[in-house]
Amino acid sequence: MSSVHLTDVVLRDGHQSLIATRMRTDDMLPICDSLDKIGYHSLEVWGGATFDACVRFLKEDPWVRLKSLKEALPNTPLQMLLRGQNLLGYRHYADDVVTAFVHRAAENGIDIFRVFDALNDLRNLETAMKAVKSAGKHAQGTICYTVSPVHTLDLYVEQAHRLVDMGADSIAIKDMAGLLTPYATKDLVEALVNAVDVPIHLHSHATAGLAAQCQLKAIEAGCRHVDTCISAFGGGTSHPATESLVAALKGTEFDTGLDLEALKDVGDYFREVRKKYAGFESEFTREDISVQINQVPGGMMSNLASQMKEQNALSRIREVFDEIPKVRQDLGYPPLVTPTSQIVGTQAVMNVLSGERYKTITNEVKRYLQGGYGKSPAGVDQALLKQAIGNADVEEGRPADQLSPEMERLTSTIGDLAKSEEDVLTYAMFPDMAETFLREREDGTLTPEAIPEAEGSSRPVSEGVPTEFVIDVHGESYEVQITGVGGAQGSKRRVYLTLDGMPEEVVFDAKDTFVGGTTDSGRARASAAGHVTTSMPGNIVDVLVSEGDEVKEGQAVLITEAMKMETEIQARVSGTVRAIHVAKGDRVTPGEVLIEIE
């Protein structure tokens, strides 16, 4: 078999990589009839961050999306990305949840399951692979490609053998950051083709500008299944364009047989769709060879830029890129793919924004260091291990072996809000967020986030009371009002203005500063050591103390969630809790007094 078969990722990884997973189902369905006639090997439509984005931002039921796409694409196999024991969340789930999720996904329309583990700890794939096989669907075992002192060709071949032993119908090379180079691709594909008797699939992001060359080398080496993305959502941190590979192979022994005219029509449609989401675009999703250094994958790049924007810290994203490889080394070189990309990326953000490495350590990093996600590829930094978990034991076994069955408890806890097993599984993935979603659905109050306007529009950066400033630019003074200004040192604030097309960095003094005053939320500004505050905008997940409690310096008093990761907020002094100004679910911003300790 010489013909090359294509999987198009425009309905999942393409928009995850370029517009932070914000494409809505209503923008997918009109083109489905055309997509269904192309003749793709499969279309990737679900999994990854799409489930989270549907519930968190778009207020869509992800199961309804899947069923709608299956109905609209009856002739094309549908594919999803499944994080093994993590499913689509950020923790490990009990085996009964994994099995139930796979079976419901299969029933609702998934034909091919690409199953991976962020650490390549294949113990974390066992249950999901068995569930896929028992559902009668295609189980694609996945190797997450990365570069480190411990990730060798021999290791990848060994993992491929183990995946086939698990029942893998095919093997996917998942190059989520675009780290493959053409000749490394040739060597890896040749080694896998010679080692196993199942098809080899290549998934490589275009971030470094090398993926198209890697695809050709892979095809020459025996790979016959390649992921591409229609050109309107291709390139950059997404994938090489579908049309380009079809044209490159036309008339050769590898000819895909796909019609360029039909693909052009699909591309024209998605070009118009992309304009709608221009507000989610970022300069950091362009082609950039520095990915060979920082190893930030496409989906992470898009979301990290979006999240840094929320922190009013986008100007410091290059510092975060520099910090990510250092955190990754400290954690034993995990491949950067969900959830380890979020774990490493969020910790890197905190290290940069706090001004001190590991001043705050996320709960997910602590869980990772305790073995909660599996075995790290290499040894972790021992000083960090001690700082994070003290003398606690590190779990050596398969993490899910420590988990009791969960489905019965989850079903009981969510109660009548869940109208189906699918609702229970949504609740399993993201309990607080899903409960809100299901309640709003029942009340008829689901409201998707507003689609932001592109950079340069007149829309304010954020809501809030405008603050007046006097700005000096080239010796002239201007009085302006700005809403959504970032942090300040004293009364000095720094912004970028565009004058005559040229960006100018401007430092200005606020007429009235907030020091000692209140924030837009009505909470006071932190001004004493006993004022507990947060360094990052986020939501309150839990309040761990009550008024009147005695607390010690360093004791956790709150848990917040920012950038999808949870963090303990600790008391800076010992004393008595005199006042608590937040409750579970509240939105908080840096500098606010959340708890008062005297």
Secondary structure, 3 states (H helix, E strand, C coil): CCCCEEEECHHHHHHHHHHCCCCCHHHHHHHHHHHHCCCCCEEEEEECCHHHHHHHHHCCCHHHHHHHHHHHCCCCCEEEEECHHHCCCCCCCCHHHHHHHHHHHHHHCCCEEEECCCCCCHHHHHHHHHHHHHCCCEEEEEEECCCCCCCCHHHHHHHHHHHHHCCCCEEEEEECCCCCCHHHHHHHHHHHHHHCCCCEEEEECCCCCCHHHHHHHHHHCCCCEEEEECHHHCCCCCCCEHHHHHHHHCCCCCCCCCCHHHHHHHHHHHHHHHHHCHHHCCHHHCCCCCHHHHCCCHHHHHHHHHHHHHCCCHHHHHHHHHHHHHHHHHCCCCCCCCCHHHHHHHHHHHHHHHCCCCCCCEHHHHHHHCCCCCCCCCCCCHHHHHHHHCCCCCCCCCHHHHCCCCHHHHHHHHHHHCCCHHHHHHHHHCHHHHHHHHHHHHHCCCCCCCCCCCCCCCCCCCCCCCEEEEEEECCEEEEEEECCCCCCECCEEEEEEEECCEEEEEEEEECCCCCCCECCCCCEECCCCCEECCCCCEEEEEECCCCCCEECCCCEEEEEEECCEEEEEECCCCEEEEEECCCCCCEECCCECCEEEC
